């Protein structure tokens, strides 16, 4: 089965106050995070990523971030943010029980030589995060990459994701912070 990316013009960014059914997307890499005040599942999918973050305690809160194709069927209930993944944008959501979520995402078209340099650096660097190399689309010999790095603290989790799109010479960067109340 090929694991080829959608066109960059077809990308969307969603945040839900609920988890999503795993059969809605195809997971290539995953990592579970466990801390005393929260737990999370970070997944690289064929279109981007899904991060499901859950606070623990008497009134649990779920925040689910999805970078995917705009054609991906997703629920509409409890959707906090729904945007085309174009340009540069900062979003935030204040949830129940004082939980907060902030994100900054950008779609950056780059020159081919810079694109190849970034792609090579991601491939060659030893990584602590999740790295997935995708099949080439056929138009280019180079396949896309997804890299997701997670930094955890006692009351917060910072996620940095980079997704490359060789057919469009584009890079998507997402940085998100999930935080418990102080």
C-alpha positions in Angstrom: 0.0 0.0 0.0 1.4 3.4 -1.0 1.7 6.1 1.7 1.7 9.2 -0.4 0.8 12.7 0.8 -2.2 14.8 -0.4 -1.5 18.1 -2.2 -0.5 20.9 0.0 -3.5 22.9 -1.1 -5.8 20.2 0.3 -4.6 20.5 3.9 -6.7 21.5 7.0 -6.1 21.9 10.7 -8.7 21.0 13.3 -8.8 20.9 17.1 -11.6 19.0 18.9 -12.6 18.8 22.5 -13.0 15.0 22.1 -10.9 12.1 20.8 -11.4 10.8 17.2 -12.1 7.2 16.2 -8.8 5.6 15.1 -10.3 4.2 11.9 -10.7 7.7 10.5 -6.9 7.9 9.7 -4.0 5.6 8.9 -1.2 5.7 11.6 2.4 5.1 10.6 4.2 6.0 13.9 2.9 6.5 17.4 4.1 7.4 20.8 2.3 7.3 24.2 3.1 9.9 26.8 2.3 9.4 30.5 2.6 12.1 33.2 0.9 12.4 36.5 -1.5 15.1 35.4 -2.1 14.1 31.7 -1.5 11.4 29.1 -1.3 11.8 25.3 -1.1 9.8 22.1 1.0 11.4 19.3 0.5 9.8 15.9 2.0 10.5 12.4 -0.6 9.8 9.7 -0.3 9.7 5.9 -1.6 13.3 5.8 0.1 14.8 8.8 -0.6 14.0 12.5 -3.1 13.5 15.3 -2.4 14.4 18.9 -4.8 13.3 21.5 -4.1 14.9 24.9 -6.1 14.0 28.0 -5.9 15.6 31.5 -6.4 13.4 34.4 -8.2 14.2 37.6 -11.8 14.7 38.8 -12.9 16.6 35.6 -10.8 15.2 32.7 -10.4 17.3 29.5 -9.6 16.0 26.0 -7.9 18.1 23.3 -7.3 16.5 19.9 -5.2 18.3 17.2 -5.5 17.0 13.6 -3.4 18.1 10.6 -4.9 16.3 7.7 -6.5 16.5 4.2 -9.5 18.8 3.9 -11.2 15.9 2.2 -10.8 13.7 5.3 -14.2 13.0 6.8 -14.2 14.3 10.4 -16.9 14.9 12.9 -18.3 18.4 13.4 -19.4 18.0 17.0 -17.1 19.6 19.6 -14.8 21.1 17.0 -12.9 24.1 18.6 -10.8 25.1 15.6 -11.2 24.4 11.9 -8.9 26.2 9.4 -7.3 25.7 6.0 -3.6 25.0 6.6 -2.4 28.0 4.6 0.0 30.8 5.4 0.8 31.4 9.1 -1.7 31.4 11.9 -1.8 31.3 15.7 -4.8 29.9 17.5 -5.7 29.2 21.2 -8.5 27.6 23.1 -9.3 27.8 26.8 -11.0 24.6 27.9 -12.8 23.4 31.0 -11.0 23.1 34.3 -8.4 25.7 33.3 -6.8 23.6 30.6 -5.3 25.8 27.8 -4.2 25.0 24.3 -2.1 27.2 22.0 -0.8 26.5 18.5 1.1 28.2 15.7 1.1 26.6 12.3 2.5 27.7 9.0 2.7 26.5 5.4 6.0 27.6 3.9 6.7 27.3 0.2 10.5 27.1 -0.3 13.0 27.0 -3.2 13.9 23.5 -4.3 17.5 23.6 -3.1 16.4 24.7 0.4 13.7 22.1 0.4 16.2 19.3 -0.4 18.6 20.6 2.3 15.9 20.5 5.0 14.7 17.1 3.8 18.3 15.7 4.0 18.9 17.2 7.5 15.7 15.6 8.8 16.7 12.2 7.3 20.3 12.2 8.6 19.9 13.7 12.1 19.6 11.2 14.9 16.1 11.9 16.3 14.5 11.7 19.7 11.1 12.2 18.2 9.0 10.3 15.7 10.2 10.2 12.1 8.3 8.7 9.1 9.6 8.6 5.5 6.8 8.2 2.9 6.9 6.7 -0.6 7.6 9.0 -3.5 4.5 10.2 -5.4 5.9 9.2 -8.8 6.4 12.7 -10.0 9.5 13.1 -7.8 12.0 10.5 -6.7 11.9 11.9 -3.2 9.2 10.9 -0.7 7.8 13.2 2.0 8.9 13.2 5.6 7.1 13.8 8.9 9.0 14.6 12.1 7.3 15.1 15.5 9.2 16.1 18.6 7.6 16.1 22.1 8.9 17.9 25.1 7.0 17.1 28.4 6.9 19.0 31.7 4.9 18.2 34.8 2.0 20.5 33.7 2.5 20.9 30.0 3.4 19.2 26.7 5.1 21.0 23.8 4.8 19.4 20.4 6.8 20.5 17.3 5.9 18.9 14.0 7.4 19.2 10.5 5.8 17.7 7.4 7.4 18.0 4.0 5.6 18.0 0.6 8.1 17.4 -2.2 5.6 17.8 -5.1 4.9 21.3 -3.9 8.3 22.2 -2.4 6.5 23.1 0.8 7.0 22.6 4.5 4.3 22.6 7.2 5.5 23.5 10.7 3.2 23.2 13.7 4.1 24.0 17.3 1.5 23.3 20.0 1.4 23.7 23.7 -1.1 21.7 25.9 -1.2 23.1 29.5 -2.8 22.2 32.8 -3.8 25.2 35.1 -1.1 26.5 37.4 
